[in-house]
């Protein structure tokens, strides 16, 4: 990837046509791509957690709201499965979202052992806000790239994710709180 210089003349934006910088791999030198992906993932997760925290949500809350919004009527058991979490770890997460008026649960009409989850109007509004936050977050994170480079990066990362059986729609284990209580990874 090209290293931005002080800026493209008159734009105040980085010049992406500059010569490759020190991160470019020399012949025979490992590229460190996995390391850079890890570093960027950590940076992205921390920044997104800050943004969701400002909304009063943990990253786990945000991911769960998004998933329930995409799958109204999803059972708690299927939610846990989708998140890669134990069903018992999802219960306090849903309890919290329900207490805050963002999610409602009701007994399944087809299987009385299960609860179905749906967003409340407040939950739908929160998902709308999260969408805006996520778009702003992505724009900020990728601001060093042109729109064409951004699209190419997205295409390549989707291939890498698919090749490693990574669900590009959510973080696994988002319902498992870490030591900070904000969830292991943001959504």
Secondary structure, DSSP 8 states (H G I E B T S, - for coil): -B---S-STTT-S--TTS-B-TTS--TTS---HHHHHHHHHHHHHHHHHHHHHHTT--HHHHHHHHHHHHSTTEEHHHHHHHHT--HHHHHHHHHHHHHTTSEEEEE-SS-TTSEEEEE-HHHHHHHHHHHHHHHHHHHHHTTTS-HHHHHHHHHHHHHHHHHTT--TT--TTTTS--TTSS-SS--
